[in-house]
């Protein structure tokens, strides 16, 4: 919330332009504060659902998804390897869950 307020006050009053030295840098800083503030506000609203994992999603699969996204962010050409691997892990998780009976 503080980043959103700082971004709004910088936009209305212009104090950030004097602090950073140029209008383009101030505009970039205002936009950055607003975007980060919006993401943090969304996380604050979703905090209760983030604290307890989805019951239908195996925890290992969630970790594999995050790792897959990180790998694809670093090297997008690996999509031909990462997507089938996550598909196999999903199928394996479903089979294991079926045999456990949970």
Order of alpha helices (4+ residues) and beta strands (2+ residues): alpha-alpha-alpha-alpha-alpha-alpha
